[in-house]
Amino acid sequence: MKKIFSIVMVMFVLVLAACGSDDGASGGDSETKDVSDMKVGLAVNTLNNPFFVDLKDGAEKQAKEEGIELIVIDSQGDPGKQMSDVENLLQQNIDLLILNPVDSDAAGQASLISNDQNVPVITVDREASDGEIVTHVGYNALKSGEIAATYLDEELDGKGKIVEVQGVLGTNVGRDRSKGFNEYVDGVDGLEIIASQSANFDRGEALSVMEDILQANSEIDAVYAANDEMVMGVLSAIESANRLDDITVIGTDAIDPALEAIREGRLEATIAEPPFFLGSEAVQAAIQTLSGEEVEKSIILENTLVTEENVDEVKTR
């Protein structure tokens, strides 16, 4: 009887193990989806800026080509609204959230909410300060700042007075572009940053900031604006002051108005970080994630200097 009992117990354990194995396999299968069944949410910082409109367009084009459902919400540059947007997307039973943060700290809270509901998160352009992120899709902001400083160093022959118009310093992009720029300039004895002020990546703010700086400084050799929306405001202020021929200007992003300004000879340079490709790469990463494929923790795209010599070769979409 003891032998029979032992045999029965062994068989019982084996059956339980088999059942556990089957359950695990089903759970793994349920984590992957067919492309046609995927529903992805995209919370965009703001659509009142050509950069983020291009990002959205890239994401929508890729989603359409792949056949997935993409729900886009405009957070209008408001961290509180972006939090509400994320909650709204989660209520629509999205499978994955692509988050283009208004603010890195607020985005961290939005990521945590998504994590709590087992919805994977991908950040694009700007990073979140908290939460579990599948991958971040962006450009190397430190490198962009360094490229800008290197260009001005060469154009000014290592000597000159520079103005820096900063972006949103509550984002990693704003901080890192400024850090990369300042670290390089600090290493060149003949270069001096005589004014450094944030215009929050906004054209109107940059116009106002630059007007004040021009009035306060009779000698300015160059300006670095941390994005091309701001550089367009900077150019307007400089042109109104009739000082365009005296000041070398460089921006960042390579949006269409900046590229056209280079062609017209009004802007010396920008740094290509085409947002269209950020959107398309983020959607591709979302599809890979939901398909159960491994995705790199960080997807960094290439940024390059754009001047009149190569402006017509730049691919923005």
HELIX and SHEET records of a PDB file:
HELIX    1   1 LYS A    2  SER A   30  1                                  29    
HELIX    2   2 VAL A   35  ASP A   37  5                                   3    
HELIX    3   3 PRO A   50  GLU A   66  1                                  17    
HELIX    4   4 PRO A   79  GLN A   91  1                                  13    
HELIX    5   5 SER A  104  ASP A  116  1                                  13    
HELIX    6   6 ALA A  141  GLU A  155  1                                  15    
HELIX    7   7 ASN A  172  ASP A  186  1                                  15    
HELIX    8   8 ARG A  203  ALA A  216  1                                  14    
HELIX    9   9 ASP A  228  SER A  240  1                                  13    
HELIX   10  10 LEU A  244  ASP A  246  5                                   3    
HELIX   11  11 ASP A  256  ARG A  263  1                                   8    
HELIX   12  12 PRO A  275  LEU A  290  1                                  16    
HELIX   13  13 VAL A  311  GLU A  313  5                                   3    
SHEET    1   A 6 GLU A  69  ASP A  74  0                                        
SHEET    2   A 6 LYS A  39  VAL A  44  1                                        
SHEET    3   A 6 LEU A  96  LEU A  99  1                                        
SHEET    4   A 6 VAL A 121  VAL A 124  1                                        
SHEET    5   A 6 THR A 135  TYR A 139  1                                        
SHEET    6   A 6 SER A 298  LEU A 301  1                                        
SHEET    1   B 4 LEU A 191  SER A 198  0                                        
SHEET    2   B 4 GLY A 160  GLN A 166  1                                        
SHEET    3   B 4 ALA A 222  ALA A 225  1                                        
SHEET    4   B 4 THR A 248  ILE A 250  1                                        
SHEET    1   C 2 THR A 270  ALA A 272  0                                        
SHEET    2   C 2 THR A 304  VAL A 306 -1                                        
END                                                                             
